């Protein structure tokens, strides 16, 4: 899709850091290269190397995270020497760099994935390119003496792998010396050239649940002599979600949804084993903290009714991303400065999970929904679908918003 599909609109403040045409074209090419070579979480070696090479070419000194993928790069006086801490407390900009294990189904697309069953179907290639482009622009401003406060770029691996690569990035020092962190996430419901914002929760908590039910099987002619695991599994599927929902405030949006159920091989044999798997999502942070005990207790109750023994694996995922007020206002001010008040719209809380939330357990921050839908297009190419694509004008919008945020934050 063309990066020029929407004309640039001047904002309300004259700030340096707009994108020259040559860099705009380079960033589109960089994004397309990432799109053609997607890598799964903690396997992003090519992606990490490509980001590192371009930052080094700009005279910067990125550091690969200790886990071997992902990197951190500081820009600004006293911080581009490779030291991650001890300098001024800075603004951080985060991107996630991994892809999804699904096939790219786009047809007649020159930059479709060249890796079987791998695709950038969540826009992480865009997030990465936006933060890279921002770093290149800020490095140029720093050389001109126009960057008053240091900025850190965080390229994080494994966002799609619960509980997310954010924990590894934080352990590797990504937040050392950071006072605030910002991020964007592609939103195919919002037109390119615009962003969606809200104060408070903007995503939901997401955990993974796996259950094994066991009991003596037998002949379907004599279910009274067995543990009827198929019926037990069916009752867990149908009864546990409403039971859990009735044990928390309904405004918390706690929802258990199943994705897999397997049991049995023959129509006249009651099996000895059944497996179920699903996700637990929650809009509210306090309810999320109660969720493991509530869910596991409800499963045990239902399983006991049918004399099934349950083995539960509850994998903690991520809490909700809760946008802090000042950080959200900073993103809004930056977007207004670049494109005017009409470029910002409200957005709803999503039921999707995002491990950006882990950073917000340590420092204030906010995430904006970056519009990637071609203006006027009615078809929505949803996230995590094989045909997902973006209007690449969003790259310019994201870079210029982040550069404005860095400059505005420096004078606050």
C-alpha positions as CSV (number, residue, x, y, z in Angstrom):
1,X,0.0,0.0,0.0
2,X,1.3,3.5,-0.8
3,X,2.9,5.5,2.0
4,X,1.4,8.6,0.3
5,X,-2.2,7.5,0.5
6,X,-3.0,10.4,2.8
7,X,-1.5,13.9,2.5
8,X,0.5,15.2,5.5
9,X,-1.5,17.7,7.5
10,X,0.2,20.4,9.5
11,X,-0.5,20.4,13.2
12,X,-0.8,23.2,15.7
13,X,2.8,23.5,16.7
14,X,6.0,24.0,14.6
15,X,8.3,21.2,15.8
16,X,11.4,19.8,14.1
17,X,11.5,16.1,13.3
18,X,9.3,15.7,10.3
19,X,10.2,12.9,7.9
20,X,12.2,13.7,4.8
21,X,11.1,11.9,1.6
22,X,14.3,9.8,1.4
23,X,13.9,8.5,5.0
24,X,10.2,7.9,4.5
25,X,10.9,5.7,1.5
26,X,13.7,3.9,3.3
27,X,11.4,3.1,6.3
28,X,8.7,1.7,4.0
29,X,11.3,-0.6,2.4
30,X,12.6,-1.6,5.9
31,X,9.1,-2.5,7.0
32,X,8.5,-4.6,3.8
33,X,11.8,-6.4,4.4
34,X,10.7,-7.3,7.9
35,X,7.3,-8.4,6.6
36,X,8.9,-10.8,4.1
37,X,11.1,-12.3,6.8
38,X,8.9,-12.8,10.0
39,X,10.5,-14.5,13.0
40,X,8.8,-16.0,16.0
41,X,9.3,-14.9,19.6
42,X,12.9,-15.3,20.9
43,X,14.0,-16.3,17.4
44,X,14.2,-12.8,16.0
45,X,17.9,-12.9,15.2
46,X,17.7,-11.5,11.6
47,X,15.3,-8.8,12.8
48,X,17.6,-7.8,15.6
49,X,20.6,-7.7,13.3
50,X,18.8,-5.5,10.8
51,X,17.8,-3.0,13.5
52,X,21.2,-3.0,15.0
53,X,23.0,-2.4,11.7
54,X,20.8,0.6,10.8
55,X,21.2,2.2,14.2
56,X,25.0,1.7,14.1
57,X,25.1,3.3,10.6
58,X,23.5,6.3,12.2
59,X,26.3,6.6,14.7
60,X,24.4,5.0,17.6
61,X,25.5,2.3,19.9
62,X,22.6,-0.2,20.4
63,X,23.0,-3.1,22.9
64,X,21.5,-6.5,22.2
65,X,19.5,-7.8,25.2
66,X,21.2,-10.6,27.2
67,X,18.8,-13.2,25.9
68,X,20.2,-12.7,22.4
69,X,17.3,-11.1,20.6
70,X,15.9,-7.6,20.9
71,X,18.0,-4.5,21.7
72,X,18.1,-1.2,23.5
73,X,19.6,2.0,22.2
74,X,20.0,5.4,23.9
75,X,20.1,8.7,22.1
76,X,21.3,11.9,23.7
77,X,24.1,13.6,25.6
78,X,25.8,11.2,28.0
79,X,23.6,8.2,27.1
80,X,24.9,7.2,23.6
81,X,28.1,5.8,25.1
82,X,26.5,2.5,25.7
83,X,25.7,3.0,29.4
84,X,22.1,2.1,30.3
85,X,21.9,3.8,33.7
86,X,23.3,6.7,35.7
87,X,22.3,9.4,33.3
88,X,19.2,11.6,33.1
89,X,15.9,9.9,33.6
90,X,14.6,9.5,30.1
91,X,11.6,8.8,27.9
92,X,11.5,5.3,26.4
93,X,9.8,4.2,23.2
94,X,9.0,0.6,22.9
95,X,8.4,-1.7,19.9
96,X,7.8,-5.4,19.7
97,X,9.6,-7.3,17.0
98,X,8.2,-10.8,16.7
99,X,5.7,-12.4,14.3
100,X,2.9,-15.0,14.5
101,X,2.9,-18.7,13.6
102,X,0.2,-18.4,10.9
103,X,0.5,-18.4,7.0
104,X,0.5,-15.1,5.1
105,X,-2.6,-15.4,2.8
106,X,-2.2,-12.1,0.9
107,X,-2.3,-12.6,-2.8
108,X,-0.6,-10.5,-5.4
109,X,1.5,-8.8,-2.7
110,X,5.2,-8.2,-3.5
111,X,6.2,-8.2,0.1
112,X,4.2,-11.2,1.4
113,X,6.0,-13.5,3.9
114,X,8.6,-15.7,2.4
115,X,8.6,-18.0,5.5
116,X,6.0,-20.8,5.5
117,X,3.5,-20.5,8.3
118,X,4.9,-17.2,9.6
119,X,3.4,-13.8,9.2
120,X,3.6,-10.3,10.6
121,X,-0.2,-10.4,11.1
122,X,-0.3,-8.1,14.1
123,X,1.7,-5.1,12.8
124,X,4.9,-5.6,14.8
125,X,6.8,-4.8,11.7
126,X,5.2,-1.4,11.7
127,X,5.8,-0.9,15.4
128,X,9.5,-1.8,14.9
129,X,9.8,0.5,11.9
130,X,8.2,3.4,13.7
131,X,10.5,3.2,16.6
132,X,13.6,2.7,14.4
133,X,12.5,5.8,12.3
134,X,12.0,7.8,15.4
135,X,15.5,6.9,16.6
136,X,17.0,8.0,13.2
137,X,15.2,11.3,13.3
138,X,16.1,11.9,17.0
139,X,19.7,11.1,16.3
140,X,19.8,13.7,13.6
141,X,18.2,16.2,16.0
142,X,20.7,15.4,18.6
143,X,23.6,16.1,16.2
144,X,22.0,19.5,15.6
145,X,21.7,20.2,19.3
146,X,17.9,20.0,19.2
147,X,17.3,17.1,21.5
148,X,17.1,18.5,25.1
149,X,16.7,15.1,26.9
150,X,17.9,11.6,26.2
151,X,15.5,9.0,24.7
152,X,15.7,5.2,24.8
153,X,14.6,2.9,22.1
154,X,13.4,-0.5,23.3
155,X,13.0,-3.3,20.7
156,X,11.4,-6.1,22.6
157,X,11.2,-9.8,21.5
158,X,8.5,-12.3,22.1
159,X,5.4,-10.2,22.8
160,X,3.2,-13.0,21.4
161,X,4.7,-15.6,23.8
162,X,3.0,-15.6,27.3
163,X,3.9,-14.1,29.6
164,X,5.7,-11.9,27.0
165,X,9.3,-10.8,26.4
166,X,8.8,-7.6,28.3
167,X,10.0,-9.3,31.4
168,X,13.3,-10.3,29.7
169,X,13.7,-6.7,28.4
170,X,13.1,-5.3,31.9
171,X,15.5,-7.8,33.5
172,X,18.0,-6.8,30.8
173,X,18.0,-3.2,31.9
174,X,15.5,-1.7,29.5
175,X,13.9,0.5,32.1
176,X,17.1,1.6,34.0
177,X,17.1,5.3,34.0
178,X,13.6,5.5,32.4
179,X,11.0,7.9,33.7
180,X,8.2,7.3,31.2
181,X,7.5,4.8,28.4
182,X,5.3,5.1,25.3
183,X,4.2,2.6,22.6
184,X,1.8,2.2,19.7
185,X,-0.3,-0.7,18.5
186,X,-1.7,-1.0,15.0
187,X,-5.5,-0.6,14.8
188,X,-7.2,-1.6,11.6
189,X,-10.4,0.1,12.7
190,X,-8.8,3.5,12.7
191,X,-7.8,5.4,9.5
192,X,-4.2,6.0,8.8
193,X,-3.3,9.5,9.8
194,X,-5.2,9.2,13.1
195,X,-4.7,7.6,16.5
196,X,-7.0,6.3,19.2
197,X,-6.4,7.2,22.8
198,X,-8.0,6.6,26.2
199,X,-7.0,7.1,29.8
200,X,-7.1,4.0,32.0
201,X,-7.3,0.4,30.7
202,X,-6.9,0.1,27.0
203,X,-6.3,-3.6,26.7
204,X,-7.3,-6.6,28.9
205,X,-5.5,-9.2,31.0
206,X,-4.9,-12.5,29.2
207,X,-4.0,-15.8,30.8
208,X,-3.8,-19.3,29.3
209,X,-5.5,-22.3,30.8
210,X,-4.9,-26.0,30.2
211,X,-6.9,-28.8,31.9
212,X,-6.5,-32.6,32.0
213,X,-9.4,-34.6,33.2
214,X,-8.8,-38.3,34.2
215,X,-10.8,-41.2,35.4
216,X,-11.5,-44.9,34.8
217,X,-13.1,-45.4,31.4
218,X,-15.3,-48.2,30.2
219,X,-18.1,-49.3,27.9
220,X,-20.8,-46.7,26.9
221,X,-23.4,-49.3,27.8
222,X,-22.4,-49.0,31.5
223,X,-21.6,-45.3,32.2
224,X,-22.6,-45.8,35.8
225,X,-19.5,-47.9,36.3
226,X,-17.1,-45.3,34.9
227,X,-16.2,-41.7,35.2
228,X,-18.0,-40.3,32.1
229,X,-15.2,-38.0,31.0
230,X,-16.8,-36.8,27.9
231,X,-19.8,-35.6,29.9
232,X,-17.5,-34.2,32.6
233,X,-15.5,-32.3,30.0
234,X,-18.7,-31.0,28.3
235,X,-20.0,-29.7,31.7
236,X,-16.7,-28.0,32.4
237,X,-16.9,-26.3,29.0
238,X,-20.5,-25.1,29.5
239,X,-20.7,-24.6,33.3
240,X,-17.4,-23.1,34.4
241,X,-17.5,-19.8,32.4
242,X,-20.8,-18.6,33.8
243,X,-19.9,-19.9,37.2
244,X,-16.7,-17.8,37.2
245,X,-18.5,-14.8,35.8
246,X,-21.0,-14.8,38.7
247,X,-18.3,-14.7,41.3
248,X,-16.8,-11.3,40.3
249,X,-18.3,-7.9,39.6
250,X,-19.8,-8.1,36.1
251,X,-18.1,-4.9,35.2
252,X,-14.7,-6.6,35.4
253,X,-15.4,-8.4,32.2
254,X,-13.8,-11.7,33.4
255,X,-14.4,-14.2,30.5
256,X,-13.2,-17.7,30.0
257,X,-13.3,-18.9,26.4
258,X,-12.3,-22.4,25.2
259,X,-10.2,-23.0,22.2
260,X,-9.6,-26.8,22.3
261,X,-11.3,-29.9,23.6
262,X,-10.1,-33.5,22.9
263,X,-11.3,-36.8,24.3
264,X,-11.9,-40.3,23.1
265,X,-11.3,-42.3,19.9
266,X,-14.3,-44.7,19.6
267,X,-18.0,-44.2,19.7
268,X,-18.7,-47.0,22.2
269,X,-15.7,-46.4,24.6
270,X,-15.8,-44.0,27.4
271,X,-12.2,-42.6,27.5
272,X,-9.9,-42.3,30.5
273,X,-8.6,-38.9,29.5
274,X,-9.8,-35.5,28.3
275,X,-8.0,-32.3,27.6
276,X,-9.3,-28.7,27.4
277,X,-7.5,-25.4,26.7
278,X,-8.6,-21.8,26.6
279,X,-7.9,-18.3,27.6
280,X,-9.0,-16.1,30.6
281,X,-9.5,-12.5,29.7
282,X,-10.3,-9.7,32.1
283,X,-10.9,-5.9,31.9
284,X,-10.1,-5.2,35.5
285,X,-6.8,-5.5,37.3
286,X,-8.1,-6.4,40.7
287,X,-10.4,-9.2,39.2
288,X,-7.4,-10.4,37.2
289,X,-5.5,-10.9,40.4
290,X,-8.3,-13.1,41.8
291,X,-8.8,-15.0,38.5
292,X,-6.6,-18.1,39.1
293,X,-8.2,-19.1,42.3
294,X,-11.7,-18.4,41.0
295,X,-11.2,-20.4,37.8
296,X,-9.4,-23.3,39.3
297,X,-12.0,-23.6,42.1
298,X,-14.9,-23.6,39.7
299,X,-13.2,-26.3,37.5
300,X,-12.6,-28.5,40.5
301,X,-16.3,-28.1,41.6
302,X,-17.7,-29.2,38.3
303,X,-15.1,-32.0,37.8
304,X,-15.9,-33.4,41.3
305,X,-19.6,-33.6,40.4
306,X,-18.7,-36.2,37.8
307,X,-16.0,-37.9,39.8
308,X,-13.3,-36.7,37.4
309,X,-9.8,-35.8,38.7
310,X,-8.6,-32.5,37.3
311,X,-5.0,-31.4,36.7
312,X,-5.0,-27.6,35.9
313,X,-2.2,-25.6,34.4
314,X,-2.9,-21.9,34.8
315,X,-0.3,-19.8,32.9
316,X,-0.2,-16.2,34.0
317,X,-0.1,-14.0,30.9
318,X,-0.3,-10.2,31.1
319,X,-2.3,-7.7,33.2
320,X,-4.3,-4.9,31.4
321,X,-2.4,-2.0,29.8
322,X,-3.5,0.9,32.0
323,X,-2.7,4.3,30.3
324,X,-1.5,6.8,32.8
325,X,-3.0,10.3,32.5
326,X,0.1,12.4,31.9
327,X,1.6,10.0,29.4
328,X,-1.7,9.8,27.5
329,X,-1.9,13.6,27.4
330,X,1.7,13.6,26.1
331,X,0.7,11.4,23.2
332,X,-2.3,13.5,22.5
333,X,-0.3,16.8,22.6
334,X,2.3,15.2,20.2
335,X,-0.4,14.1,17.7
336,X,-2.2,17.5,17.9
337,X,1.1,19.2,17.3
338,X,1.7,17.2,14.1
339,X,-1.8,16.8,12.7
340,X,-4.3,18.8,14.6
341,X,-7.1,18.0,17.0
342,X,-9.1,16.0,14.5
343,X,-6.4,13.4,14.2
344,X,-7.1,12.1,17.7
345,X,-10.2,10.0,18.5
346,X,-11.4,8.1,21.6
347,X,-11.0,4.3,21.6
348,X,-12.6,1.4,23.5
349,X,-10.8,-1.0,25.8
350,X,-9.8,-4.1,23.8
351,X,-10.1,-7.7,25.0
352,X,-6.7,-8.4,23.5
353,X,-3.7,-8.8,25.7
354,X,-0.4,-6.8,25.5
355,X,2.8,-7.3,27.5
356,X,3.5,-3.6,27.4
357,X,1.5,-3.7,30.6
358,X,4.6,-5.2,32.4
359,X,6.6,-1.9,31.8
360,X,3.7,0.0,33.4
361,X,4.1,-2.0,36.6
362,X,7.4,-0.1,37.0
363,X,7.1,3.3,35.3
364,X,4.1,5.4,34.0
365,X,3.3,5.2,30.4
366,X,0.7,4.9,27.7
367,X,-0.1,3.1,24.4
368,X,-1.8,4.7,21.4
369,X,-3.8,2.9,18.8
370,X,-2.1,3.7,15.5
371,X,-4.5,3.9,12.6
372,X,-3.5,1.7,9.7
373,X,-6.8,1.5,7.7
374,X,-6.6,3.1,4.3
375,X,-9.1,6.1,4.5
376,X,-12.3,5.2,2.8
377,X,-11.8,1.5,2.8
378,X,-14.7,-0.4,4.4
379,X,-13.1,-3.8,4.7
380,X,-11.3,-4.3,8.0
381,X,-8.3,-6.6,7.8
382,X,-8.3,-7.7,11.4
383,X,-5.3,-8.5,13.6
384,X,-4.1,-12.1,13.7
385,X,-5.5,-12.9,10.3
386,X,-3.4,-14.1,7.4
387,X,-4.4,-11.3,5.1
388,X,-3.5,-8.5,7.5
389,X,-1.8,-5.5,6.0
390,X,-1.5,-1.7,6.6
391,X,-1.6,1.6,5.0
392,X,2.1,2.5,5.2
393,X,1.4,6.1,5.7
394,X,1.0,5.1,9.3
395,X,4.8,4.8,9.6
396,X,5.2,8.5,8.9
397,X,2.4,9.3,11.4
398,X,3.9,7.2,14.1
399,X,7.5,8.5,13.7
400,X,6.4,12.1,13.7
401,X,4.2,11.6,16.7
402,X,6.9,10.0,18.7
403,X,9.5,12.6,17.8
404,X,7.1,15.3,18.8
405,X,6.4,13.4,22.1
406,X,10.1,13.3,22.8
407,X,10.5,17.1,22.2
408,X,7.4,18.0,24.2
409,X,8.3,15.7,27.1
410,X,11.8,17.3,27.3
411,X,10.3,20.7,28.2
412,X,7.7,19.6,30.7
